């Protein structure tokens, strides 16, 4: 999902910048930071020259 974010760089400067929100669903048995998610984060940081990437984990349940 496209979004706009703000980031405080190590220099203290705050900038608004375009960002992406990526939502991944995976089984709870993999909830302890699977390697493939860490690989996505590291690839994103390298490709877009980012100092950090926010990762939020939460359990969810969906019913229809």
Steps between C-alpha positions, in 0.01 A plus 500: 500500500641844418530741792682812618720487804741706708842392608759648734841434353809440712587865436177606677341625179133401456373446146172394349547228246294253300487154648336164450295296743534127445258265674612139536286222640674183613422210733546560874756218507734742318436795733858510633644719220541262208819548299311580182341807659837624625634450145221718358578773755874496426441502123265798530751693710776441246292568190354827631797613717299494822648516850213296644172326425210486744366153564179448695389152601160408633285194522166515325199284445262529207158337478238511230 
